[in-house]
């Protein structure tokens, strides 16, 4: 950077979530229903090229469920985790060296 260079401003940030608008628009993963009872769905709008992993953590940070799959196609993937207590969990979806996090509520 030298004197007189123009620097692009950062992308706008949603003040309710803290996520930049650029990242939100790039999201191709939807998780539902939320809250869930026995199973939830992970919907991919585009296929994943390579390994994708799903990790569910309780609020103490302990991993309570993990599932990996190779090159899942676009569409809905049904996930049935083992019996879990009712509460709030964090779902980490990792694909193509990128991770997205989702808050899940278990009934």
SETIKOL-258807 format. One line per field, with one value per residue: residue number from 1; x, y, z of N, C-alpha, C, O, CB in turn. Coordinates in steps of 0.1 Angstrom, whole numbers, always signed. Atoms other than C-alpha are relative to their C-alpha. Glycine has a CB too. Layout:
N
num	[NUM, ...] .
n.X	[X, ...] .
n.Y	[Y, ...] .
n.Z	[Z, ...] .
ca.X	[X, ...] .
ca.Y	[Y, ...] .
ca.Z	[Z, ...] .
c.X	[X, ...] .
c.Y	[Y, ...] .
c.Z	[Z, ...] .
o.X	[X, ...] .
o.Y	[Y, ...] .
o.Z	[Z, ...] .
cb.X	[X, ...] .
cb.Y	[Y, ...] .
cb.Z	[Z, ...] .
This chain:
107
num	[1, 2, 3, 4, 5, 6, 7, 8, 9, 10, 11, 12, 13, 14, 15, 16, 17, 18, 19, 20, 21, 22, 23, 24, 25, 26, 27, 28, 29, 30, 31, 32, 33, 34, 35, 36, 37, 38, 39, 40, 41, 42, 43, 44, 45, 46, 47, 48, 49, 50, 51, 52, 53, 54, 55, 56, 57, 58, 59, 60, 61, 62, 63, 64, 65, 66, 67, 68, 69, 70, 71, 72, 73, 74, 75, 76, 77, 78, 79, 80, 81, 82, 83, 84, 85, 86, 87, 88, 89, 90, 91, 92, 93, 94, 95, 96, 97, 98, 99, 100, 101, 102, 103, 104, 105, 106, 107] .
n.X	[+9, -7, +8, +9, +7, +14, +2, +14, +6, +4, +14, +9, +2, +13, -2, +7, -8, -14, -5, +0, +9, -6, +1, +14, +4, -7, +5, +8, +4, +11, +2, +14, +7, -7, -6, +3, +3, -8, -10, +1, -4, -10, +3, -11, +5, -10, -8, -13, -11, -10, +5, +8, +2, +10, -3, +9, -6, +8, -5, -13, -10, -2, +6, +9, +3, -8, +2, -7, +5, -9, +6, +15, +7, +9, +13, +3, -6, +7, -10, +6, -10, +4, +8, -6, +9, +6, -9, -6, -12, -7, -3, -11, +0, -12, -2, -9, -8, +8, +9, +12, +6, +14, +5, +11, +7, +6, +12] .
n.Y	[-12, -13, -12, -2, +12, +1, +12, +3, +2, +14, +2, -4, +11, +1, -3, +10, +13, -2, +7, -9, +3, +8, +14, +4, +3, +12, +12, +10, +11, -3, +11, +0, -11, -5, +12, +13, +10, +12, -2, -13, +1, -9, -1, -6, -5, +4, +12, -2, +7, +5, +4, -9, +5, -7, +2, -7, -2, -6, -13, +0, +2, +14, +5, +11, +8, -4, +8, -4, +5, -3, -6, +0, -8, -10, +6, +1, +11, +3, +3, +5, +2, +8, -6, -12, -7, -13, -11, -7, +6, -7, +8, -5, +7, -3, +5, -8, -8, -10, +4, -8, +4, -2, +3, +9, +3, +13, +1] .
n.Z	[+0, +0, -2, +11, +4, -5, -7, +1, -13, -3, +3, -11, -10, -6, -14, -9, +0, +1, +12, +11, +10, +10, -4, +0, +13, +5, -7, +8, -10, -8, -10, -5, -8, -11, -7, +5, -10, +2, +11, +7, +14, +5, +14, +8, +13, +10, -5, -6, +7, -10, -13, -8, -13, -9, -14, -9, -14, -10, -4, -7, +10, +3, +12, -3, +12, +12, +12, +12, +13, +11, +11, +0, +11, -5, -5, -14, -7, -13, -10, -12, -11, -12, -10, -6, -9, +5, -2, +11, +5, +11, +11, +9, +13, +6, +14, +8, -10, -6, -10, -4, -13, -2, -13, +0, -13, -1, -8] .
ca.X	[+0, +13, +1, -29, -40, -77, -86, -119, -142, -149, -182, -212, -218, -252, -253, -277, -254, -220, -217, -206, -230, -205, -203, -240, -246, -220, -237, -250, -260, -293, -301, -337, -359, -347, -355, -354, -366, -350, -332, -324, -316, -286, -295, -267, -276, -244, -224, -193, -161, -142, -147, -175, -177, -205, -196, -221, -209, -226, -222, -193, -174, -176, -181, -212, -216, -195, -202, -181, -191, -172, -184, -221, -244, -266, -299, -311, -291, -310, -289, -299, -276, -275, -298, -290, -304, -327, -307, -286, -259, -234, -232, -199, -201, -167, -161, -134, -113, -141, -163, -198, -215, -251, -269, -292, -319, -329, -364] .
ca.Y	[+0, +34, +69, +75, +39, +32, +5, -13, -12, -45, -62, -51, -71, -82, -67, -94, -124, -108, -126, -106, -104, -119, -151, -153, -152, -179, -203, -234, -254, -254, -274, -282, -287, -267, -277, -314, -345, -376, -365, -334, -327, -311, -297, -289, -267, -278, -311, -313, -323, -344, -352, -336, -340, -332, -328, -321, -306, -300, -267, -279, -285, -323, -339, -361, -372, -372, -384, -382, -387, -387, -363, -359, -348, -318, -325, -335, -357, -372, -373, -395, -389, -412, -405, -370, -351, -321, -289, -267, -281, -268, -284, -280, -288, -290, -293, -281, -268, -245, -248, -235, -236, -240, -238, -268, -273, -308, -314] .
ca.Z	[+0, -9, -4, -26, -30, -26, -1, -6, +25, +43, +34, +55, +87, +99, +134, +147, +137, +132, +98, +68, +40, +16, +37, +41, +4, -3, +21, +3, +34, +51, +83, +94, +113, +141, +168, +159, +177, +163, +131, +112, +75, +59, +25, +0, -29, -47, -46, -25, -43, -17, +20, +40, +78, +103, +139, +167, +200, +232, +250, +270, +238, +238, +205, +207, +171, +139, +104, +73, +37, +4, -23, -13, -41, -39, -21, +13, +36, +66, +98, +127, +157, +187, +216, +229, +258, +250, +247, +225, +203, +177, +143, +124, +87, +71, +33, +9, +39, +50, +80, +88, +122, +130, +163, +168, +194, +204, +217] .
c.X	[+9, -9, -8, -8, -14, -1, -15, -5, -3, -15, -8, -2, -14, +2, -7, +8, +15, +6, +0, -9, +6, +0, -14, -5, +7, -5, -9, -6, -12, -3, -14, -4, +8, -10, -4, -2, +10, +11, -2, +6, +11, -2, +12, -6, +10, +7, +13, +10, +10, -8, -8, -2, -10, +4, -10, +7, -10, +6, +12, +12, +3, -7, -9, -4, +9, -4, +7, -6, +9, -9, -15, -5, -8, -13, +0, +7, -6, +11, -7, +11, -4, -9, +8, -10, -6, +10, +5, +13, +6, +3, +11, +0, +13, +1, +9, +8, -7, -10, -11, -6, -14, -4, -12, -7, -6, -11, +2] .
c.Y	[+12, +11, +2, -12, +0, -14, -3, -2, -15, -2, +3, -12, +2, +2, -10, -13, +2, -6, +10, -4, -9, -15, -6, -4, -12, -13, -9, -11, +5, -12, +2, -14, +4, +8, -13, -9, -12, +1, +14, -2, +10, +1, +8, +5, -3, -12, +5, -8, -4, -3, +11, -6, +8, -4, +7, +0, +5, +13, +0, -3, -14, -4, -12, -8, +5, -10, +6, -6, +5, +6, -1, +8, +11, -7, -1, -13, -1, -4, -5, -2, -10, +8, +11, +6, +13, +11, +6, -6, +9, -10, +7, -8, +5, -6, +10, +10, +12, -6, +10, -6, +3, -3, -9, -1, -14, +0, -12] .
c.Z	[+0, +1, -13, -5, +6, +6, +0, +15, +2, -4, +12, +9, +6, +15, +9, +0, +0, -12, -11, -11, -11, +4, +0, -14, -6, +7, -9, +8, +8, +10, +6, +4, +12, +9, -7, +11, -1, -11, -6, -14, -3, -15, -7, -13, -11, +5, +6, -7, +11, +13, +6, +14, +7, +14, +9, +14, +9, +5, +8, -9, -3, -12, +3, -12, -11, -11, -11, -12, -11, -11, +0, -11, +6, +4, +15, +5, +14, +10, +12, +11, +10, +10, +7, +9, -7, +4, -13, -4, -11, -10, -8, -13, -7, -14, -7, +9, +5, +10, +2, +12, +0, +14, -2, +13, -1, +9, +10] .
o.X	[+18, -21, -3, -17, -16, +2, -23, +2, -5, -22, -4, -2, -18, +8, -3, +8, +22, +19, -10, -12, -1, -4, -16, -12, +1, -1, -18, -10, -11, -2, -18, +2, +17, -14, -14, +1, +18, +22, -12, +11, +10, -1, +15, -12, +6, +9, +18, +8, +19, -20, -5, -5, -11, +6, -13, +12, -19, +16, +18, +23, +12, -19, -4, -10, +12, -7, +8, -10, +15, -18, -21, +0, -11, -17, +8, +5, -5, +19, -16, +17, -16, -10, +19, -22, +1, +16, +0, +21, -1, +10, +9, +1, +15, -1, +9, +10, -1, -16, -9, -6, -19, +1, -21, +0, -13, -10, -7] .
o.Y	[+13, +10, +2, -11, +5, -24, +6, -7, -22, +7, +3, -24, +12, -7, -11, -20, -7, -7, +17, -16, -17, -24, -17, -14, -19, -24, -4, -21, +16, -23, +13, -23, -3, +19, -14, -7, -14, -4, +21, -13, +22, -9, +19, -3, -2, -14, +15, -20, +4, -6, +23, -18, +21, -16, +19, -9, +12, +17, +11, -3, -17, -1, -22, -19, +17, -21, +18, -18, +16, -1, -6, +19, +11, -17, +6, -23, +8, -13, +3, -13, -12, +20, +9, +6, +18, +11, +4, -10, +17, -20, +18, -20, +17, -18, +22, +21, +22, -17, +22, -18, +14, -13, -6, -1, -17, +4, -14] .
o.Z	[+8, -1, -24, -13, +17, +0, +4, +23, -7, -4, +24, +5, +9, +21, +21, +11, +4, -13, -13, -12, -17, -4, -3, -15, -14, +2, -15, +3, +13, +5, +10, +0, +16, +6, -15, +23, +8, -9, -4, -18, +2, -22, -2, -20, -23, +17, +3, -9, +15, +13, +6, +15, +6, +17, +7, +19, +6, +0, +10, -5, -11, -14, +9, -10, -12, -9, -13, -12, -10, -16, -10, -15, +18, -2, +22, +0, +22, +7, +17, +11, +11, +9, +11, +6, -16, +14, -23, +5, -17, -7, -12, -12, -9, -16, -5, +5, +10, +7, +2, +14, -5, +20, -9, +23, -11, +21, +18] .
cb.X	[-10, +9, +9, +7, +8, -10, +6, -3, -12, +3, -2, -13, +11, -8, -4, -14, -4, +7, -8, +15, -5, +15, +6, -9, +3, +15, -8, +9, +12, -13, +11, -9, -14, +12, -5, +12, -14, -9, -2, +9, -12, +15, -13, +11, -2, +10, +2, +0, +6, +10, +11, -13, +13, -15, +15, -14, +12, -2, -11, -1, +12, -5, +11, -13, -15, +15, -16, +15, -14, +8, +5, -6, -9, -3, -2, -15, +16, -11, +9, -8, +4, +12, -5, +6, +7, -14, +12, +2, -3, +13, -13, +14, -12, +12, -14, -8, +13, -8, +7, -11, +8, -8, -4, +5, -11, +11, -13] .
cb.Y	[+0, +1, +12, +6, -13, +2, +0, -13, +9, -4, -15, +5, +1, -13, +14, -3, -8, -5, -12, +1, +13, +4, -1, +10, +12, +2, +4, -5, -4, +3, +1, +6, -5, +10, +0, -5, -4, -12, -11, +11, +1, -4, +8, -10, +15, +12, -9, -3, +8, +11, -4, +4, -1, -5, +4, -8, +10, -10, +7, -12, +7, -8, -4, +6, +2, -1, -1, -2, +3, -12, -5, +4, -10, +11, -13, +0, +2, -10, +12, -13, +14, -6, -10, +10, +4, +2, -4, +15, -14, +8, -3, -1, +4, -4, -1, +8, +5, +8, -3, +1, +7, -9, +13, -14, +11, -11, -2] .
cb.Z	[+12, -13, +2, -11, +5, -11, +14, -8, +2, +15, -3, -5, +11, -3, +4, -5, -12, +12, -3, -5, -7, -2, +14, +7, -9, +3, +13, -11, +9, -9, +11, -11, +4, -4, +15, -9, -1, -4, -11, +7, -10, +4, -2, -2, +1, -3, -12, +16, -11, +3, +9, -6, +8, -4, +3, +1, -2, +12, +7, +11, +4, +12, -11, +7, -4, +3, -3, +1, -3, -5, -13, +13, -9, -12, -6, +3, +1, -1, +3, -2, +6, +7, +11, -11, +13, +6, +9, +3, -5, +5, -9, +8, -9, +8, -7, -10, -7, -11, +14, -12, +11, -10, +8, -5, +2, +4, -8] .
